[in-house]
Amino acid sequence: MTEGRPAAKEYPGERISVSFETRRCLHAAECVRGLPEVFDTAARPWVRPDGAAAEQVAEVVRRCPSGALQYRAADGAGEAPDRPTTVVHSPAGQLVVRGDLRVESAEGTRAETRAVLCGCAASDLQPYCDHSGPCGED
């Protein structure tokens, strides 16, 4: 098994860098509600990691349920996984998972700390939810 991760757009900052994987985004908007001075979809670039303290940016990135947003501190530290791992079955049928995860897909095995997995098998991004099936409808 290989550790695979599709290309994500990197937004470097002095104290923290943020990466964003567009196809994983489920538009929960935790980022833009949490720190609009950092996450502003009307601005370019839309992510400005130096717009707030690194700890605040990390805290808001951890709110992203899908894992589309990730961070790395200037010292190289990334997100620590939740312990214990939790799995929540959403009313729509998605599985919202947080913890020390290894997710297998056609692209290989990915280390994750957060993911929203498809519960209806209709996603084109299996095993991740991409809102294309009934489990992605809220």
N, C-alpha and C positions, 0 to 999 in steps of 0.2 A: 504494500500500500504506500502511496506517495502522499506527502503533505501538499495539497493543492489549494490555491486561492486565486480566483480570477482577478484580473486587474482591477484595482481600486484607485480612485483619484486621491492623491496625497495633497494635503494642505499643511505645509510645514509652519511651525511657529518657533519662537525662541525657547519657550519653556515646555511646550507640548505640541505634538503634531497630530492631526486628525486625518483619517482616511475614510472614504465614502465609496461604497459599492452600490451603484445606482440600481441595479436589477434586484437587489435585496430589499430596497426601501419599500415599506408598506404605508408610508405617509401618515404615521401616527402623530407626527408633528411635535413630539416631545422636545426636539432640539429647538425649533423656532419659538415655541412657547417658553421654553426654559431659559434660553439665553439669546434673545433676538439681536443683541449687539455682536454675537459671534456667528449665529446661523441666520442669514437673511437671504431668502430665495430671490429677492428682487435685486440684490447686489452681485457684482462679479469681482473677485470670487465670492461665492455664497457662504463659504466657511472662512472665518478670520480668527484663527486660534489665539492670537494675541489680544483679542478684544475683551478678555476677562482673565481672571486668575486661573492658572493651570488646574487647580483643584476643582474650581467651578466647572470648567470645560469637561474634565473627566467625569464629574458627577452627572452632568447633563447627557454626555455620550452614553453612560451606563443606563440611562433611561430608555434608550432606543431598543425596543423589544426585538426587532428583527436582526440586530447585529450589523446592519448596513453601515453604521458609524462605528469606528474603532479609534483608539488613541494610543499614543506612545509618548511617554514623558521624555524630556531632554536627556535624562540619565539612562534611557533605554527601557525603563520599566513599562510594561503594558498592564492591561487590566487583569486583576486577580479574579478567578472564577468564584461565583457564589458557592458556599458550602452550607448545607448539603445542596446537591443538585435538585432543582424543582422542575416539575412538569405540570402545566396547567392546561386543561382542555377548555378552550374558549367556547362560548355559546355557539359560534359559527362552525366549530369543528376543528379549528387549528390547534396545534400543540405548541404552546409557548414554553420554551425550555431555557433554563439558566443554570450554569454550573460549569464543571470541567468536562467539556463535550468533545467527542470525536464523531463527526458527521460524515457518513460515506455517501458519495454521489458518483455520477458518471465521470466527474473530473478528479476523483480521488478522495482521499480522506482529509478532512479539514479539522484543525483544532479550533474550537469555538468557545465562547463564554456565554453567548446569547443567540437564540435562533427561534424563528417561527416556522414550524414545519407544517406541511400540507397534510390535512386530514381527509381529503376527498379524492386524492390521486389525480386531480385535473391540472395541477400546476405544470408548466413547462420548465420549471426550475427545480424539479424534484431533487431532494426531498423537501426543499424550502417552499413556502407558500409564495405565490406571485399574484394573488388576487384574481386568477383566471377562472377559478371554479367556485362552487357554492360555499366552500369553507373560507374563502377570502371575502365574502360579502358580510358586511357588518350591519 
